[in-house]
Amino acid sequence: MSKKNRRQFNQPQYVPAASNDLAAEYKIIRHDLLRVVGLNIFFLAAVLVLYYTNHASGYLERWFDKILHF
């Protein structure tokens, strides 16, 4: 194989524009994933606060009794 052919086959073949597009897309996906995880943590904390505060006093049962008329 000649030197000319070796250089042709050993060069990396990638497209920088496509790489930039993928990087931008991964950045958007990462941002969305962090937002979803943050919201899930917030909702879990809210449900746990409601559960433990209601467990001690029972205010949710009284409130739902008024609303639903049981």
Helices and strands as residue ranges (DSSP letters): H 3-10, H 16-57, H 59-68
